[in-house]
Amino acid sequence: MKAIQINSNVNLTSGLSIPSGSIVVIAEGYADVKSQKDGIIPAQIATFVFASVQALAEGKAPIQGIEDFNTHLLGLS
């Protein structure tokens, strides 16, 4: 599984923050091919954020309550 490293702190809705080095991985992606129009296919992607690569490898739960960005990317094309 590919992961993207975040090189800055990630703020949480609880007021805490995760230090630089957390990662984002794609949980699932969806493309609505039947709704293609003008060569554009609507899509959405759901991601997980983990404190580190090690946390992902150990099977720890993803972090919830991200304040800095939405982990569900909607309205993509």
QUIVENQUI-V223615 format. One record per residue. N is the residue number from 1. RES is the residue in one letter. PHI is phi in radians with two decimals (none if undefined). PSI is psi in radians with two decimals (* if undefined). NEAR is the number of other C-alpha atoms within 12 Angstrom. Layout:
[[N & RES & PHI & PSI & NEAR] [N & RES & PHI & PSI & NEAR]]
This chain:
[[1 & M & none & 2.33 & 12] [2 & K & -1.44 & 2.55 & 14] [3 & A & -2.34 & 2.57 & 22] [4 & I & -1.92 & 2.16 & 20] [5 & Q & -1.43 & 2.39 & 21] [6 & I & -1.67 & 2.13 & 23] [7 & N & -1.72 & 0.52 & 15] [8 & S & -2.62 & 2.93 & 15] [9 & N & -1.13 & 2.60 & 20] [10 & V & -2.01 & 2.09 & 30] [11 & N & -1.46 & 2.46 & 24] [12 & L & -1.88 & 2.77 & 20] [13 & T & -1.16 & -0.29 & 16] [14 & S & -1.38 & -0.14 & 14] [15 & G & 1.70 & -0.22 & 12] [16 & L & -1.46 & 2.97 & 16] [17 & S & -2.45 & 2.69 & 21] [18 & I & -1.73 & 2.30 & 27] [19 & P & -1.18 & 2.84 & 18] [20 & S & -0.87 & 2.48 & 18] [21 & G & 1.99 & -0.08 & 22] [22 & S & -1.21 & 2.92 & 29] [23 & I & -2.29 & 2.72 & 32] [24 & V & -2.06 & 2.33 & 33] [25 & V & -2.24 & 2.60 & 28] [26 & I & -1.35 & 2.19 & 22] [27 & A & -1.48 & -0.84 & 20] [28 & E & -2.80 & 2.72 & 16] [29 & G & -2.30 & 2.60 & 21] [30 & Y & -2.40 & 2.27 & 21] [31 & A & -2.13 & 2.19 & 19] [32 & D & -1.59 & 1.32 & 18] [33 & V & -1.02 & -0.63 & 15] [34 & K & -1.17 & -0.28 & 12] [35 & S & -1.74 & 0.30 & 13] [36 & Q & -1.03 & 2.36 & 13] [37 & K & -2.54 & 2.27 & 11] [38 & D & 0.97 & 0.62 & 9] [39 & G & 1.36 & 0.14 & 10] [40 & I & -1.96 & 2.28 & 15] [41 & I & -1.91 & 2.07 & 17] [42 & P & -1.10 & 2.48 & 21] [43 & A & -2.61 & 2.84 & 21] [44 & Q & -2.56 & 2.67 & 22] [45 & I & -2.36 & 2.33 & 23] [46 & A & -1.87 & 2.34 & 21] [47 & T & -2.14 & 2.83 & 27] [48 & F & -2.05 & 2.57 & 34] [49 & V & -2.01 & 2.27 & 37] [50 & F & -2.08 & 2.64 & 35] [51 & A & -1.10 & -0.51 & 36] [52 & S & -2.88 & 2.95 & 28] [53 & V & -1.08 & -0.66 & 24] [54 & Q & -1.09 & -0.72 & 16] [55 & A & -1.07 & -0.70 & 19] [56 & L & -1.12 & -0.82 & 22] [57 & A & -1.09 & -0.56 & 17] [58 & E & -1.44 & -0.04 & 12] [59 & G & 1.34 & 0.38 & 12] [60 & K & -1.23 & 2.75 & 15] [61 & A & -1.22 & 2.58 & 15] [62 & P & -1.17 & 2.78 & 26] [63 & I & -1.36 & 2.39 & 28] [64 & Q & -1.88 & 2.83 & 23] [65 & G & 1.28 & 0.79 & 21] [66 & I & -1.32 & 2.20 & 27] [67 & E & -1.59 & -0.59 & 19] [68 & D & -1.25 & -0.48 & 20] [69 & F & -2.75 & 2.80 & 19] [70 & N & -1.53 & 2.28 & 21] [71 & T & -1.41 & -0.10 & 26] [72 & H & -1.95 & 2.01 & 22] [73 & L & -1.69 & 1.86 & 20] [74 & L & -1.90 & 2.79 & 17] [75 & G & 1.27 & 0.43 & 16] [76 & L & -1.38 & 2.79 & 16] [77 & S & -2.63 & * & 20]]
